[in-house]
Amino acid sequence: MTKPSPPPRWWLTRQVLAVVVLPVSGCGPAADQAPNQEIDRVVGQAPAVVEGVPSVILFEPDGVAVGTPTREPVVMDQVGMAFDPLILVVPPGQTVSFRNSEEVAHNVQVRLMATDSVLFNVSTDFGSSYEHVLDEAGGYDVICDIHPGMWASIIVDGARYHTVARSDGSFVLEGLPPGAYTVRVWSKDASLRSEHRVEVARGRTELALAGGA
């Protein structure tokens, strides 16, 4: 298979949009929090971008049920000659609607990264959409065969909270409730993926997650 073309340089400085299927309540400071009071935040270092794809850091709190699919499909759109969002995180069993919102013919090919096997390959004309349930945990490549520069990644994981690292691997996640967590670091490079047990405290918690397992 011909690998998708690497993303343009401007993409690495673009804000990466990621969908949290189960939103973090209180991601920002609480309404009654004093303006000068420090916001609870986790800051850290994960592996840097690999083949244009940033690392994703997933937080699963102890004693809390894993994320479950939403009733309505989560949308990955094709607009402006790009997939939106570029990084999508959903729980297993989530229905994803692949939509074409621009007057250009596209297609959507989704491949499971672990095996490089094609999950599906469908045409998406203007105004059309295709829905698919993603049951298997792991990473997926999403490309448009017609326009090789168009690509995205989907991470299927049941963790309640997540954040997408910057191109250098640094990350910040605000408003994470204090407590014990299993943290999974996902990278396009399987050798850089890892799992950690961490304790998130009030105020600022620093994590070094750049190494592989």
C-alpha positions in Angstrom: 0.0 0.0 0.0 1.2 3.5 -0.7 1.6 5.4 2.5 -0.4 8.7 2.8 1.6 11.9 2.1 3.0 13.6 5.2 0.9 16.6 6.4 1.9 20.1 5.4 4.1 21.9 7.9 1.3 24.4 8.9 -0.7 21.4 10.3 1.8 20.9 13.1 1.1 24.3 14.4 -2.7 24.1 14.0 -4.9 23.4 17.0 -5.8 19.7 16.9 -9.5 19.2 17.5 -10.4 16.1 19.4 -13.8 14.8 20.4 -14.4 13.6 24.0 -17.4 11.3 23.8 -18.0 11.7 27.5 -17.2 15.3 28.3 -15.1 16.2 31.3 -17.3 18.0 33.7 -15.5 21.0 35.1 -12.7 21.1 32.6 -12.1 24.7 33.5 -12.1 26.4 36.9 -15.3 26.0 38.9 -17.8 28.8 38.9 -17.1 29.7 42.5 -13.4 29.5 42.2 -11.5 32.6 43.0 -10.0 34.3 39.9 -6.5 34.1 41.3 -6.7 30.5 42.6 -4.5 28.0 40.7 -6.4 25.8 38.3 -5.9 22.0 38.8 -3.9 20.8 35.9 -1.8 17.9 34.7 1.3 18.9 32.6 3.7 16.4 31.1 5.8 15.1 28.3 4.8 12.3 26.0 6.4 11.0 22.8 6.7 13.6 20.0 4.8 13.5 16.8 5.4 10.5 14.5 4.6 10.6 10.8 2.6 13.8 11.5 0.4 12.2 14.1 0.7 13.5 17.7 0.5 11.3 20.8 -2.7 10.9 22.7 -2.8 10.6 26.4 -5.8 8.8 27.9 -6.7 8.9 31.6 -8.9 6.1 33.1 -9.8 6.9 36.8 -10.0 4.1 39.3 -13.4 3.0 40.3 -15.2 4.8 37.5 -16.9 2.9 34.6 -15.3 3.3 31.3 -16.7 5.5 28.6 -19.7 4.3 26.7 -20.9 5.2 23.2 -23.3 8.1 22.6 -26.7 7.4 21.1 -26.0 9.9 18.3 -23.2 9.2 15.9 -19.9 11.2 16.3 -19.1 13.1 13.1 -15.8 13.1 11.2 -16.4 15.6 8.4 -14.6 16.3 5.1 -14.4 20.1 4.6 -11.8 22.4 3.3 -9.9 19.5 1.7 -9.3 18.1 5.2 -10.8 15.7 7.7 -12.3 17.4 10.7 -11.4 16.6 13.4 -7.9 15.4 12.6 -7.7 13.3 15.8 -10.9 11.6 17.0 -11.1 9.6 20.2 -14.2 7.4 20.8 -15.1 4.5 23.0 -15.5 0.9 21.6 -18.9 0.5 20.0 -19.3 4.1 19.0 -21.0 4.9 15.7 -19.0 7.4 13.6 -20.6 9.3 10.7 -18.2 10.1 7.9 -19.6 13.1 6.2 -18.7 15.2 3.1 -19.7 18.8 3.6 -17.9 20.4 0.5 -18.7 20.3 -3.2 -15.9 18.0 -4.0 -16.0 14.2 -4.4 -14.1 12.3 -1.8 -13.8 8.8 -0.4 -13.1 7.4 3.0 -10.7 4.5 3.5 -10.3 3.3 7.1 -7.5 0.9 8.1 -6.7 -0.7 11.4 -3.1 0.3 12.2 -2.2 -2.9 14.1 -2.8 -5.1 11.0 -2.9 -2.5 8.2 -6.2 -4.2 7.2 -8.9 -2.2 5.4 -12.0 -1.8 7.5 -14.0 -0.2 4.7 -13.5 2.0 1.6 -16.5 4.1 0.5 -17.2 7.0 -1.8 -18.6 10.2 -0.2 -20.1 12.6 -2.6 -21.2 16.2 -1.6 -23.8 16.0 1.1 -23.5 12.3 1.7 -22.4 10.4 4.8 -21.5 6.8 5.8 -21.9 5.4 9.3 -19.8 2.7 10.8 -19.5 1.2 14.3 -16.0 1.0 15.6 -15.9 -2.0 18.0 -12.2 -2.9 18.2 -9.9 -0.8 20.4 -6.8 0.6 18.8 -5.7 3.2 16.3 -7.2 3.7 12.8 -5.8 5.5 9.8 -8.4 7.5 7.8 -7.4 8.7 4.3 -9.0 9.9 1.1 -7.7 7.9 -1.9 -8.7 10.7 -4.3 -6.7 13.4 -2.3 -3.7 11.6 -0.6 -2.9 14.7 1.5 -6.2 14.3 3.3 -5.9 12.0 6.4 -6.9 11.7 10.0 -6.6 9.3 12.9 -9.2 7.6 15.1 -8.3 6.2 18.5 -10.8 3.8 20.0 -10.4 3.6 23.8 -12.7 3.6 26.7 -10.8 6.0 28.9 -12.9 8.8 30.4 -10.6 11.7 29.7 -7.9 12.4 27.1 -5.8 15.1 25.6 -3.8 15.4 22.4 -0.1 16.3 22.8 1.6 19.1 20.9 4.1 18.2 18.1 7.0 18.1 20.6 5.0 15.7 22.9 4.2 18.3 25.7 0.6 18.4 26.9 -1.7 20.0 29.4 -5.0 18.7 30.8 -7.0 21.1 33.1 -9.7 20.2 35.5 -8.9 16.5 35.9 -10.4 15.3 39.2 -7.8 14.3 41.8 -7.3 10.6 42.3 -5.6 7.4 41.0 -5.5 6.8 37.3 -4.3 4.4 34.7 -2.7 6.5 32.0 -2.3 5.1 28.5 0.0 6.8 26.0 -0.9 6.2 22.4 1.6 6.9 19.6 1.6 6.1 15.9 4.9 4.2 16.7 3.8 1.1 18.7 7.2 1.0 20.4 6.5 4.3 22.1 3.1 3.3 23.6 3.0 2.8 27.3 0.8 2.4 30.4 1.3 4.0 33.8 -0.2 4.2 37.2 -0.3 7.8 38.4 -1.8 9.9 41.2 -3.3 13.2 40.3 -3.2 15.8 43.0 -4.8 19.2 43.6 -2.9 22.0 41.9 -0.2 21.0 39.5 0.7 17.4 38.7 3.7 16.7 36.4 4.1 13.5 34.4 7.0 12.2 32.3 5.6 9.8 29.8 8.0 10.1 26.9 9.5 6.6 27.0 8.0 3.4 25.6 6.7 0.5 27.7 
